[in-house]
Structure formats: C-alpha cells, structure tokens
C-alpha cells in the first residue's frame, strides 16, 4: 500500500518552485518579463524540437533562394539569364502557393501531419540533390517548382499542429513569435552566412577556375538538400507528438470524407464564420497594401530624390517596424481583445500608408513606413494567434492554407499591378493653394492602396468585433494609456489550492485596500453559490465532474456579469477569490475533463475577462487525515497552479503561503499595495 508521507514510494512530492517566477516573502515583487513567457514555451520538449526543425527548414528556404540564383548564373553563363535569375527562382517558388495551397490544408486536416512533413522534407531534399546531379537550367526550375509544391503541403501541416503541442491556449501567441523570429530573423542570417561561407571557398583557397565556381554552387545546393533530409529524420524520430489530434473523432470523419468535400467544407467554414471571414477580408487588405508598397518601392525612393541608399533605408525601416510590432503585440493584446486588435491594426496600417503617400521628405517617409511595418507586424501575429487559438483543430489546416494562398495570390497580383498603375498615372500636374506642382505616379497608387486597406480593415473589424456594445475609441485609448481592456477598475484574483486560505487572504486584502482609501468589491468564490442555481433549476444532486463544472461555470458567468464587470466599469478594485485558476486546476486534476474543454468553458463563463493581477498562494497542501488519493489530488492542483504562473509571469504574484494567516496576509499586502500606488483612492464604500 502506498503511503501519503513525503519521501515514500508513490507519493507525488511537492511541486518545484515555479521556474522564472519569484516567490514573494517579504514584500518583494515579480517583474513582468517576455523572457519568462518564452522560457515557459521552450520548456515544452516537442515544441522546442519543432522549433529546431523550423530553423533547419527556414535556413534551407533562404539558402535555396541564394544557391539556386547562383547556380542559374553558372549554368547559363548569360547576362540576360543573370538579370532574371532571382525573379525566376522566386516566381517558381511562389507559383505553387497560388495553385496548390488549398490541397495542403485539406491533407493537413485529413491525414497524419507528422507523416506529411516527413514525406515533404524527404522529397524536398531529394529534389535539391537531383538539381545538383542533373545540372541543367530547365530541371532546376522544374525541381524548384516541385519544391514549392512540397512547401505548400508542409507549412499547413506544421502550423496547424503547433497549438496541439502547447499546454495552454495563451501560449499560442508566444509560439508564433518564436516561429516568426526564427523564420525571418535567425534563419535569414544563418542562411545568408552559410551561403557566403560556401561561396567564398574559392577565395579562401585562391582558386580562379570557372569550373570550381560551378562545383561550389553545386555544393551549396547539395547542402540545402541535406538540411531537409535531416529535418525529415528529426520529425520522424524525435517529434511523435505531431501526430496527435485534439479531436480524434473529427479527424476520423475527415478521413472518410472526399478531398473535394473537405475543400468545400473549408471554404464554407471560412464564409459562414464571422471570425474567419473577417480574418480573410483583413488579410486581403493588408497584403494588397504590402504588394503596392513592394511594386512601387524603387520609384518611390526616386521620388524622395534618393537612390539605392534611400531604398535600403526604407527596406530597413519597414522590417524594423515589423519586428517592433510583433514584439509589442502581446502587450497590446492584454489591453485590447485579439478580435478588435486585428481590425484596428490593419486600419492603422492603412492610415500610416496615407502618410507614406503624402510624405514630402525622407525622414517623414521613414517614420511613416516604420509605422506601417509596426501595424502590419501586430496584425500578422494577431491573425496567426487567432487561427491557432480560436479555430478548431479539424479546420485549422484548411484555414492556414487559405491564408497562405491569399498571401501569395494577393501579394503577387498587387506587386505586379502597382507598377502598371504607376505607368498609367505617370506624373500628373495638380494645383495646390494656387501653385502648380507635379506629383510622382507612386503617390496616387500608394494612396489608393491605403484606402483599400482602411476600408477592408473596417469591414474586418465589424465582422470580428466581440464587444460591439462597448465603443472602440475608449477601448483603444485605454490600451494606449496602458490600462486593462476590461474597464477603469482593477481585478485582483486570489488563487490557491485551499479554499480556506484563499477566502481568508481575499478578505484581509480587501480590508487593507479599503484602509488605503480604495473602493473595493469583494467577490466570493462562485462555487460557494452553486446551491442558488441548483435550487433555481430544481435539479438533483450533481453526479460527475462535468455536471459540477457546468453549474460552476453558469454561476461564475452570473457573478461576472452581475457584480464584477459593473464594479470594474465604475472604477472600483475587485478582489475575487478562486476566480478562474483554482477551479480550473481542480477540475483538470480530477482528470475526467480535458484541460482544453475546461479552458473553453471558463472563457465562455467569464467572457474572456482575465485578472490584472493574480496572487497565487504557494504552500504545501495540508495532509491531515485525508486519503492518499486526496493528498495526491491536492499536489496535482498545486503543481498545475505553479505551471499557470510560469506560463504568464507578468500577471502573477507568487506569495509564500506558509505560516500563520496574519503572516501570509502581510506578505500579500506588501506585494499588492505597491502595484496600486499610482491608482487614485476612491471614497470608501463597503461593497462586500
């Protein structure tokens, strides 16, 4: 028989202190850190390994762009071919995305995603090796086209599998950030550096032969093939979790459906789901504007009386803005819901593009371009997060593929159409304040693209807005001022494994805040009010965790709508015990309800309202006379709570819960009061 004592076999043991989250004992504080969120995601072994695979494949993508361009030049030995080499390589890689992206989405939703990735990587590796072995230009372009087809199957499978590897939906955003940093940051530098290293071999060895240069270009292509083969081996052997599905029943149904039926269902899903429909409309506006910028960039630089150096500065400005936008998107999302943030950022990107079109000077243009990049970065990351966290697993692959297809089709069409429009517009003469002036043709084209982005951004916002009863302007101003999106008040949750501890500490914290001159609402644990709903519904005793969870969620929704939101809107401080995390941990630890289902139920009950600050009481569960199973359950609850704190350290204060009630209350008070020092004191009112 297992013993419930520490140090004995079968006992789960105390949960380790949360990595990256400091425990407050004597008034210390916890600093919000992006590093904590990143470490908590990279601590998930399957995701960390997939991140490494993303690095290999992204390096291969960028290396192929350079290596194939260099090999074309060596194969043709023609100035005309050299001038078109990069464009043809890019075109043959983009064309499959226009033609075959929907196929990748259907396959990702129908078959084992890990097997799809392995097969695609092996094919890509073999095709690159064949380019080196065949050694002809015509096969280079055919094989490159086929490589692009494999990429269009690989990307939806990988992107739709990522959320299934994470522990919580709120980690999707950080995972997307890491993926974008790897793909468009680290991998770009690594791929360019590797190509420079390989192509510089003749110089290192003082070799001048043309044949040597050809062989070096061939070696670069062979190395590229080896990267994809290595990726295939790692996915097959080291990341079996990629095969997992959240909803195995829906996956089995998908296998019985036909290809065209699944494709039709995916398009219907995008058309009838306002969230996805708004996402698609917004992406079209964003990509159309981006294509117009790409197509007019060189001529626009000339209109600023600059040349290649000006073009380079504009290029740096837009990518610097993209990086900053993706970095601050999580912070903005805490103050403005994802559904609102996506549409707003596209409208702001279009508005910034108007400034680009009107900019009379280089420095104004650089600032405006950086703003466009920043808004586009926030919109892009927000869109990926919405797909990963809100689109069901059975439809996620097709949604990802649809967006990938739109990206390439709209970007290609806009970048090709913009120069044609510039040639038609040419340089019109206008009269402004009685003075005639000549306007460069790029300005009206950019202005028109800006109008399209603003209009489609507004449509997307209307489709996706999840808080239509609340004006967007006040929500946006509150976000820019750094306030929470739920109102002028502050929501403080007190969480812990023991209901007695959270109740005592919530009351003492509310008293301390009132003594400091704040207006405070003390909201009790909604679970304690379940009897009210049971009597109302005249139900019998609840038998089962699911029934209990549903009743608890209904009462929690009532408390939030009736008490918490009005108090926050009026500017009060709300202290609530066991708001979300403790019930979620208890139900999840019981094991009969999947955590994802519980998190969805909690989001529904609270309207995605999250605390500004969560005080987590970190203490050893009291064993007493409880059974071994009960003690193990309490340890599991405490461990889940500390994992939640590690996943989002910027919102948690982990307080040492050992000691007397008064000692713990002193630590809680010392931790919370400094955070509210800047809040204005309200007339004291006993709202408890």
matplotlib code that plots the C-alpha trace (Angstrom):
import matplotlib.pyplot as plt

x = [0.0, 1.3, 1.9, 0.9, 4.0, 6.8, 9.8, 7.9, 7.3, 4.2, 4.0, 4.0, 6.1, 5.9, 5.8, 9.0, 9.0, 7.9, 10.8, 11.2, 8.6, 10.0, 8.3, 7.5, 8.1, 8.9, 7.3, 9.5, 8.0, 7.8, 8.9, 6.9, 9.3, 8.9, 11.8, 9.6, 6.9, 9.5, 11.2, 7.8, 7.0, 10.5, 10.3, 7.8, 10.1, 8.0, 7.7, 11.4, 12.3, 9.8, 11.4, 14.8, 13.2, 11.8, 15.3, 16.7, 13.9, 14.0, 17.7, 17.1, 14.5, 16.8, 19.8, 17.9, 17.0, 20.6, 22.1, 19.7, 20.1, 23.9, 23.6, 21.4, 24.1, 26.7, 24.6, 23.6, 26.7, 24.4, 23.9, 20.2, 19.7, 21.6, 19.3, 16.3, 17.7, 16.4, 12.9, 12.5, 13.6, 11.2, 8.4, 8.8, 8.6, 5.6, 3.5, 2.8, 1.4, -1.1, -2.1, -1.8, -2.1, -5.7, -4.5, -2.1, -4.8, -7.1, -4.2, -3.2, -6.8, -7.3, -4.0, -1.2, 0.6, 3.9, 3.9, 3.1, 6.0, 8.4, 7.4, 7.6, 11.0, 12.4, 11.0, 12.5, 15.9, 15.8, 14.8, 17.6, 20.1, 18.7, 19.3, 23.0, 23.2, 21.3, 23.0, 20.6, 18.7, 15.4, 15.4, 16.4, 13.2, 11.0, 12.5, 12.2, 8.5, 8.1, 9.9, 7.4, 4.6, 6.1, 6.4, 2.7, 1.9, 4.5, 3.5, -0.2, 0.7, 3.3, 1.4, -1.9, 0.0, 1.8, -1.2, -1.6, 1.9, 1.3, -0.1, -2.4, -4.1, -2.5, 0.9, 0.0, 1.0, 4.5, 4.9, 4.0, 6.5, 9.3, 8.4, 8.5, 11.7, 13.3, 11.9, 12.5, 15.4, 17.8, 17.3, 17.9, 21.2, 22.2, 21.2, 23.0, 26.0, 26.2, 25.9, 28.7, 30.8, 30.3, 30.6, 33.8, 35.7, 37.4, 38.7, 39.9, 41.8, 42.9, 41.2, 40.2, 38.7, 35.1, 34.6, 35.4, 32.8, 30.2, 31.2, 30.9, 27.4, 26.5, 27.8, 25.6, 22.5, 23.6, 24.0, 20.5, 19.1, 20.9, 19.2, 15.7, 16.7, 17.9, 14.6, 12.7, 14.7, 14.2, 10.4, 10.0, 12.1, 12.0, 8.6, 5.9, 3.6, 2.9, 0.6, -1.7, -5.1, -7.3, -10.4, -9.7, -13.4, -13.4, -10.1, -11.5, -14.6, -12.3, -10.5, -13.9, -14.7, -13.6, -11.0, -13.4, -15.9, -13.3, -12.2, -15.8, -16.4, -13.3, -14.5, -18.0, -16.4, -14.5, -17.5, -20.1, -17.8, -17.6, -14.2, -12.5, -14.4, -13.2, -9.6, -9.7, -11.0, -8.5, -5.6, -6.6, -6.4, -3.1, -1.5, -2.8, -1.2, 2.0, 2.1, 1.6, 4.5, 6.7, 5.8, 6.4, 9.4, 12.2, 10.2, 9.1, 12.7, 13.4, 10.5, 12.3, 15.3, 17.2, 18.6, 19.6, 20.7, 17.2, 15.6, 17.8, 16.8, 13.1, 13.7, 15.3, 12.6, 9.7, 11.4, 12.4, 8.7, 7.6, 9.9, 8.8, 5.1, 5.4, 7.3, 4.6, 1.6, 1.2, 1.2, -1.4, -3.5, -3.7, -5.5, -7.5, -9.1, -7.5, -10.6, -10.6, -6.8, -6.6, -9.0, -7.7, -4.1, -5.0, -6.9, -3.9, -1.6, -3.7, -3.8, 0.0, 0.3, -1.6, 1.2, 3.7, 1.9, 1.9, 5.4, 7.4, 10.8, 12.8, 12.7, 8.9, 8.7, 10.9, 8.8, 5.6, 7.0, 8.1, 4.5, 3.1, 5.6, 4.7, 1.0, 1.4, 3.6, 0.9, -1.8, 0.1, 1.0, -2.6, -4.0, -1.8, -2.7, -6.4, -6.1, -4.0, -6.2, -9.8, -10.1, -10.9, -8.3, -10.4, -10.5, -7.2, -5.1, -7.5, -7.7, -3.9, -3.7, -6.4, -4.4, -1.1, -2.8, -4.3, -0.9, 0.8, -2.1, -2.9, 0.8, 1.7, -1.2, -0.7, 3.0, 2.5, -0.4, 1.2, 3.9, 1.4, -0.8, 2.2, 2.9, -0.7, -0.9, 2.6, 3.3, 0.1, 0.2, -2.1, -2.8, -2.4, -3.1, -2.7, 0.6, 1.1, 3.1, 4.0, 3.1, 5.1, 2.9, 3.7, 1.8, -1.7, -1.1, 0.0, -2.9, -5.3, -3.8, -4.1, -7.8, -8.3, -6.5, -8.6, -11.9, -11.2, -9.8, -13.0, -15.1, -12.9, -13.3, -17.1, -17.0, -14.8, -15.7, -16.5, -17.6, -20.0, -21.8, -18.6, -17.1, -13.8, -12.4, -12.5, -11.1, -8.2, -7.4, -7.3, -5.0, -2.6, -2.6, -1.6, -5.0, -6.6, -9.3, -12.0, -12.6, -11.2, -11.1, -8.6, -9.4, -7.3, -7.7, -6.5, -5.8, -4.6, -5.0, -7.0, -10.4, -9.9, -6.6, -7.9, -11.1, -9.1, -6.5, -9.0, -10.9, -7.8, -6.5, -9.9, -9.7, -6.2, -7.2, -10.2, -7.9, -5.7, -8.7, -9.7, -13.3, -13.3, -15.7, -15.0, -16.5, -16.7, -15.8, -18.7, -18.6, -20.0, -23.1, -23.9, -26.8, -28.6, -28.6, -29.4, -32.5, -33.4, -33.3, -34.7, -32.0, -31.0, -27.5, -24.9, -23.1, -19.9, -17.2, -18.8, -22.1, -20.4, -18.2, -21.2, -23.0, -19.9, -19.4, -23.1, -22.8, -19.4, -20.9, -23.7, -21.3, -19.1, -22.0, -23.9, -21.1, -17.6, -18.0, -20.2, -17.7, -14.8, -16.6, -17.2, -13.5, -13.6, -11.0, -12.4, -10.9, -12.1, -11.1, -10.7, -11.7, -10.5, -7.2, -8.1, -11.3, -9.6, -6.8, -9.1, -11.3, -8.2, -6.5, -9.7, -8.8, -12.3, -12.5, -9.7, -8.0, -8.8, -12.5, -12.3, -10.4, -13.0, -15.8, -14.0, -13.6, -17.3, -18.3, -16.1, -16.3, -12.5, -12.2, -8.8, -7.4, -4.9, -3.1, -3.3, -2.0, -1.0, -0.6, 2.3, 2.2, 2.4, -1.0, -2.2, -2.4, -4.4, -6.4, -7.1, -6.7, -3.7, -5.7, -6.9, -3.4, -2.2, -5.0, -4.1, -0.4, -1.5, -3.6, -0.7, 1.6, -0.9, -1.2, 2.5, 2.6, 0.0, 2.1, 5.1, 3.1, 2.2, 4.5, 3.6, 0.2, 1.1, 2.4, 3.6, 3.5, 4.8, 1.7, 3.5, 2.9, 0.0, -2.9, -1.6, 1.9, 0.7, -1.6, 1.3, 3.2, 0.2, -0.4, 3.3, 3.2, -0.1, -0.2, 2.9, 1.4, -1.7, 0.3, -0.4, -4.2, -6.3, -8.0, -11.8, -14.3, -14.5, -17.7, -18.4, -19.4, -18.8]
y = [0.0, 3.5, 5.9, 9.6, 10.7, 12.6, 10.6, 7.3, 5.5, 6.5, 10.0, 12.7, 15.1, 18.8, 20.8, 22.7, 26.4, 27.9, 28.4, 32.0, 33.3, 34.7, 33.8, 36.9, 36.6, 40.0, 42.4, 41.6, 41.9, 39.9, 41.7, 41.1, 39.5, 38.4, 36.0, 34.1, 33.5, 32.4, 30.0, 28.5, 27.7, 26.4, 24.2, 22.1, 19.5, 18.7, 22.4, 23.0, 20.2, 21.5, 25.0, 23.4, 21.7, 25.1, 26.5, 23.8, 24.2, 28.0, 28.1, 25.7, 28.1, 31.1, 29.2, 27.8, 31.3, 32.3, 29.0, 28.4, 32.0, 31.5, 28.1, 29.6, 32.1, 29.4, 27.1, 29.7, 32.0, 34.6, 38.2, 38.1, 35.0, 36.5, 39.6, 37.4, 34.6, 35.8, 36.7, 33.3, 31.4, 33.4, 33.0, 29.2, 29.1, 31.4, 29.7, 26.5, 28.6, 30.2, 26.8, 24.2, 25.8, 24.5, 21.0, 21.3, 22.4, 19.5, 17.0, 18.6, 18.1, 14.7, 12.7, 12.4, 15.7, 14.2, 11.8, 14.7, 16.7, 13.7, 12.9, 16.5, 17.0, 13.9, 15.0, 18.5, 17.0, 14.6, 17.3, 19.6, 16.8, 16.0, 19.6, 19.2, 15.9, 16.7, 20.1, 21.7, 25.0, 23.6, 20.9, 23.5, 25.4, 22.3, 20.9, 24.3, 24.4, 20.9, 22.0, 24.9, 22.3, 20.3, 23.5, 24.2, 20.8, 21.1, 24.6, 23.9, 20.6, 22.3, 25.4, 23.6, 21.1, 23.8, 24.6, 20.9, 20.8, 23.6, 23.4, 26.4, 28.5, 31.7, 30.2, 30.3, 33.9, 33.3, 30.2, 32.3, 35.0, 32.4, 30.9, 34.3, 35.3, 32.0, 32.2, 35.8, 36.6, 33.9, 31.7, 34.6, 35.5, 31.8, 31.1, 34.1, 33.4, 29.8, 30.7, 33.3, 30.7, 28.2, 30.6, 32.1, 28.8, 29.6, 32.8, 31.1, 28.5, 31.1, 29.2, 31.1, 28.3, 28.8, 25.0, 25.4, 28.1, 25.8, 23.0, 25.3, 26.4, 22.7, 22.0, 24.8, 23.1, 19.7, 21.2, 22.5, 19.1, 17.6, 20.1, 18.9, 15.3, 16.0, 17.7, 14.7, 12.3, 14.6, 14.9, 11.1, 10.1, 12.9, 14.5, 11.8, 14.3, 16.0, 13.1, 13.9, 15.5, 17.3, 15.8, 12.3, 11.7, 14.7, 13.5, 10.1, 11.6, 13.7, 10.5, 9.2, 12.5, 13.0, 15.6, 18.0, 17.6, 18.7, 21.6, 22.7, 22.4, 24.5, 27.3, 27.2, 27.4, 30.5, 32.0, 31.4, 32.0, 35.8, 35.4, 33.7, 35.7, 38.9, 37.5, 36.7, 40.2, 41.9, 39.9, 40.7, 44.4, 44.1, 42.0, 44.3, 47.3, 45.4, 44.4, 48.0, 49.1, 46.4, 47.2, 50.9, 50.9, 51.7, 54.5, 55.9, 56.1, 58.2, 60.5, 61.3, 62.4, 59.3, 56.2, 52.8, 54.0, 55.5, 52.3, 50.4, 52.8, 52.3, 48.5, 48.6, 50.9, 48.6, 45.5, 47.3, 48.3, 44.7, 43.4, 46.1, 45.4, 41.7, 42.4, 44.7, 42.8, 40.6, 43.6, 45.3, 42.1, 42.2, 45.6, 45.0, 41.8, 39.9, 40.2, 44.0, 44.4, 42.7, 45.0, 48.1, 47.4, 47.0, 50.3, 52.0, 50.4, 51.9, 55.3, 55.2, 54.3, 57.6, 59.4, 57.5, 58.6, 62.2, 62.3, 65.2, 64.3, 61.2, 61.3, 61.6, 58.7, 56.6, 57.2, 56.5, 53.3, 52.1, 52.7, 50.7, 47.9, 48.0, 47.8, 45.1, 43.1, 43.3, 42.4, 39.4, 38.0, 38.6, 36.8, 33.8, 33.7, 33.8, 30.9, 28.9, 29.6, 30.0, 27.9, 24.3, 21.6, 19.9, 23.1, 24.7, 23.2, 24.5, 27.9, 28.2, 27.1, 29.6, 32.4, 31.2, 31.1, 34.6, 35.9, 34.7, 35.5, 39.0, 39.9, 38.7, 40.4, 43.7, 43.9, 43.2, 45.6, 48.6, 49.3, 49.1, 51.7, 53.9, 53.8, 54.7, 57.5, 58.8, 62.2, 64.3, 68.0, 69.4, 72.9, 73.3, 76.7, 78.4, 76.7, 74.1, 71.1, 67.7, 64.6, 61.4, 58.5, 56.3, 58.7, 58.2, 54.4, 54.2, 56.4, 54.1, 51.1, 52.8, 53.5, 49.8, 48.7, 51.1, 50.0, 46.3, 46.8, 48.4, 45.6, 43.0, 44.9, 44.8, 41.1, 40.2, 42.6, 40.7, 43.7, 45.7, 47.2, 49.0, 51.9, 51.1, 54.6, 54.4, 50.8, 51.9, 55.0, 52.8, 50.4, 53.2, 54.5, 51.1, 50.2, 46.9, 46.3, 45.4, 48.9, 51.6, 49.3, 46.6, 42.9, 41.1, 37.3, 35.4, 31.8, 28.7, 25.1, 25.6, 27.3, 28.3, 30.1, 32.0, 33.1, 34.4, 36.2, 37.7, 39.3, 40.6, 42.0, 43.8, 45.3, 46.5, 48.1, 49.9, 51.1, 52.6, 54.6, 52.5, 51.5, 47.7, 45.0, 41.6, 38.8, 35.4, 32.1, 31.4, 27.7, 28.5, 29.9, 26.8, 25.9, 29.0, 27.8, 24.2, 25.4, 27.7, 24.8, 22.3, 19.8, 16.8, 16.3, 16.6, 13.3, 13.9, 16.4, 17.6, 18.5, 20.2, 22.2, 23.3, 24.5, 26.3, 28.0, 29.2, 30.7, 32.2, 33.8, 35.3, 36.7, 38.3, 39.9, 41.0, 42.1, 42.1, 43.9, 46.8, 47.3, 47.4, 49.8, 52.1, 52.2, 50.0, 47.5, 44.0, 41.3, 37.8, 34.5, 31.5, 33.4, 31.1, 29.3, 27.3, 25.8, 25.1, 23.3, 21.3, 20.1, 19.4, 17.5, 15.3, 14.0, 13.4, 16.6, 17.5, 20.8, 22.4, 21.8, 23.3, 26.4, 26.9, 26.6, 29.2, 31.6, 31.3, 31.9, 34.9, 36.4, 36.1, 38.6, 38.0, 39.4, 42.3, 40.7, 37.1, 36.4, 32.8, 31.3, 28.9, 26.4, 22.8, 21.1, 20.1, 16.3, 15.9, 12.7, 12.8, 9.7, 9.1, 9.8, 13.1, 14.2, 13.4, 15.4, 18.4, 18.1, 17.9, 21.1, 22.9, 21.8, 23.0, 26.4, 26.9, 25.9, 28.5, 31.1, 30.1, 30.5, 34.1, 35.6, 39.2, 38.7, 36.7, 37.4, 34.1, 34.6, 32.2, 30.8, 29.1, 30.4, 32.0, 33.7, 37.1, 36.4, 35.4, 38.4, 40.7, 39.3, 39.6, 43.2, 44.1, 42.6, 44.1, 47.6, 48.9, 47.9, 50.1, 53.1, 55.0, 54.3, 57.1, 56.5, 56.4, 57.2, 54.2, 52.1, 48.7, 46.8, 43.4]
z = [0.0, -0.9, 1.9, 1.9, 3.6, 1.9, 0.8, 0.4, -2.9, -4.8, -3.2, -5.9, -3.9, -3.6, -6.8, -7.5, -7.2, -10.4, -12.8, -13.7, -11.2, -7.9, -4.7, -2.6, 1.1, 2.5, 0.0, -3.0, -6.5, -9.7, -12.8, -15.9, -18.5, -22.0, -21.3, -18.8, -21.4, -24.0, -21.5, -20.5, -24.2, -24.9, -21.8, -23.8, -25.4, -28.5, -29.4, -28.7, -31.1, -33.8, -33.3, -34.2, -37.3, -38.3, -38.1, -40.4, -43.0, -42.8, -43.3, -46.3, -47.7, -47.6, -48.7, -51.7, -52.8, -52.9, -54.0, -56.9, -58.1, -58.1, -59.9, -62.6, -63.4, -63.5, -65.7, -68.3, -68.4, -69.9, -68.8, -69.6, -67.6, -64.7, -64.7, -64.4, -62.3, -58.9, -60.3, -61.9, -58.8, -56.7, -59.2, -59.4, -55.6, -55.4, -58.1, -56.2, -53.4, -55.8, -57.3, -54.6, -51.1, -50.6, -51.2, -48.3, -46.0, -46.8, -46.4, -43.0, -41.8, -43.2, -42.6, -40.0, -40.1, -39.0, -41.9, -44.3, -43.0, -43.2, -46.8, -47.9, -46.4, -48.0, -51.4, -51.0, -50.0, -53.0, -55.4, -54.4, -54.7, -58.1, -59.2, -58.4, -60.1, -63.3, -63.7, -66.3, -66.0, -67.2, -64.5, -61.9, -62.5, -62.7, -59.4, -57.7, -58.7, -57.2, -54.0, -53.7, -54.0, -51.1, -49.1, -49.6, -48.1, -45.3, -44.0, -43.2, -41.5, -39.3, -38.4, -37.6, -35.4, -33.2, -30.9, -30.1, -28.7, -26.2, -22.7, -22.8, -25.5, -24.2, -25.3, -29.0, -29.3, -27.8, -30.0, -33.1, -32.1, -31.7, -35.1, -36.9, -35.2, -36.3, -39.9, -40.6, -38.3, -37.2, -40.2, -42.7, -41.0, -40.9, -44.5, -45.8, -43.7, -44.8, -48.4, -48.0, -46.3, -49.0, -52.0, -50.5, -50.7, -54.0, -52.5, -49.3, -51.5, -54.1, -56.9, -60.1, -62.3, -63.5, -63.1, -59.4, -59.0, -60.6, -58.3, -55.3, -56.4, -56.7, -53.2, -51.8, -53.4, -52.0, -48.5, -48.9, -49.7, -46.7, -44.4, -45.5, -45.1, -41.6, -40.8, -42.1, -39.8, -36.7, -37.3, -37.9, -34.9, -32.3, -32.5, -32.5, -30.8, -34.1, -35.0, -32.1, -32.7, -30.2, -31.7, -33.0, -33.8, -36.3, -37.7, -38.4, -40.0, -42.2, -43.4, -44.6, -46.5, -50.0, -51.0, -52.7, -49.9, -47.4, -49.6, -49.9, -46.2, -45.5, -47.8, -46.3, -42.8, -43.8, -45.4, -42.6, -39.6, -38.9, -37.2, -40.1, -42.7, -41.1, -40.9, -44.6, -45.5, -43.3, -44.7, -48.3, -47.4, -45.7, -48.5, -51.1, -49.4, -48.9, -52.6, -53.7, -51.5, -52.9, -56.5, -56.1, -53.7, -56.2, -57.9, -54.5, -53.4, -56.5, -55.7, -52.5, -54.5, -53.4, -55.0, -53.8, -50.4, -49.9, -51.0, -48.5, -45.7, -46.5, -46.5, -43.1, -41.7, -42.7, -41.3, -38.1, -37.7, -38.3, -35.6, -33.1, -34.0, -33.4, -30.1, -28.6, -29.9, -26.8, -24.6, -26.7, -26.7, -22.9, -23.2, -26.4, -27.4, -30.3, -32.4, -32.1, -32.3, -35.7, -37.5, -35.7, -36.7, -40.3, -40.3, -38.6, -41.2, -44.0, -42.3, -41.9, -45.6, -46.4, -44.6, -46.7, -49.9, -48.7, -47.2, -48.7, -47.0, -46.4, -42.6, -42.6, -45.1, -42.9, -39.8, -41.7, -43.3, -39.9, -38.6, -41.5, -40.6, -36.9, -37.5, -40.1, -37.7, -35.0, -37.4, -38.8, -35.3, -34.1, -37.1, -36.6, -32.9, -33.7, -36.1, -33.6, -30.5, -31.8, -34.9, -34.1, -34.9, -37.5, -39.6, -38.7, -41.6, -44.3, -42.6, -42.5, -46.2, -47.2, -45.6, -47.2, -50.6, -50.1, -49.1, -52.3, -54.7, -53.4, -52.9, -56.4, -58.0, -56.1, -56.7, -60.4, -60.8, -58.9, -61.5, -64.3, -62.5, -61.9, -65.6, -66.4, -63.9, -64.7, -63.2, -63.1, -62.5, -59.8, -58.4, -54.6, -52.9, -56.3, -57.1, -59.8, -58.8, -60.3, -58.3, -58.8, -60.0, -57.0, -54.6, -56.0, -56.2, -52.6, -51.6, -53.3, -51.6, -48.3, -48.9, -49.8, -46.6, -44.4, -45.9, -45.7, -42.2, -41.1, -42.7, -40.9, -37.6, -38.0, -38.7, -35.8, -33.1, -29.9, -27.8, -30.0, -27.1, -26.0, -28.1, -29.7, -29.2, -25.4, -25.6, -27.8, -25.7, -22.6, -24.4, -25.5, -21.9, -20.6, -19.0, -19.0, -21.6, -19.0, -17.7, -15.4, -12.4, -11.4, -11.0, -8.4, -8.1, -5.1, -6.1, -4.2, -3.5, -0.3, -0.3, 3.4, 2.5, -0.5, 1.4, 4.4, 2.3, 0.0, 2.9, 4.5, 1.2, 0.6, 4.1, 3.5, 0.2, 1.9, 4.6, 1.9, 0.6, -2.4, -3.3, -3.2, -4.2, -2.5, -4.7, -3.1, -4.8, -7.2, -6.4, -3.0, -4.6, -6.7, -4.4, -5.6, -9.2, -8.2, -6.4, -9.3, -11.7, -9.2, -10.1, -8.1, -6.6, -9.3, -10.0, -12.0, -12.7, -16.0, -14.4, -11.5, -13.9, -15.9, -12.9, -11.6, -14.9, -15.0, -11.6, -12.4, -15.5, -13.4, -10.8, -13.5, -15.4, -12.3, -10.0, -11.4, -14.7, -13.3, -10.5, -12.9, -15.2, -12.2, -11.4, -8.3, -7.3, -7.4, -5.2, -6.0, -4.5, -6.7, -9.8, -12.6, -12.0, -8.8, -10.1, -13.5, -11.7, -9.5, -12.4, -14.6, -11.8, -11.4, -14.9, -16.3, -18.3, -20.8, -19.9, -23.2, -22.7, -19.2, -20.6, -23.2, -20.6, -18.4, -21.4, -22.1, -18.5, -17.9, -21.4, -21.6, -18.7, -17.0, -13.8, -13.9, -11.0, -9.7, -6.2, -6.0, -2.5, -2.8, 0.1, 0.9, 0.9, 4.3, 4.6, 7.8, 7.8, 4.1, 2.0, -0.2, -3.3, -1.9, -1.0, -4.4, -5.9, -3.9, -5.0, -8.6, -8.2, -6.7, -9.5, -12.1, -10.4, -10.5, -14.2, -14.9, -13.1, -15.2, -18.4, -17.7, -15.1, -15.9, -14.3, -11.3, -7.8, -6.2, -2.5, 0.1, 1.8, 4.7, 8.2, 10.1, 8.4, 9.5, 8.3, 4.9, 4.8, 5.5, 2.5, 0.2, 1.4, 0.9, -2.6, -3.9, -2.4, -4.2, -7.6, -6.8, -5.5, -8.7, -8.6, -7.3, -4.0, -4.1, -1.4, 0.8, 0.4, 1.9, -1.2, 0.3]

ax = plt.figure().add_subplot(projection="3d")
ax.plot(x, y, z, "-o")
ax.set_aspect("equal")
plt.show()
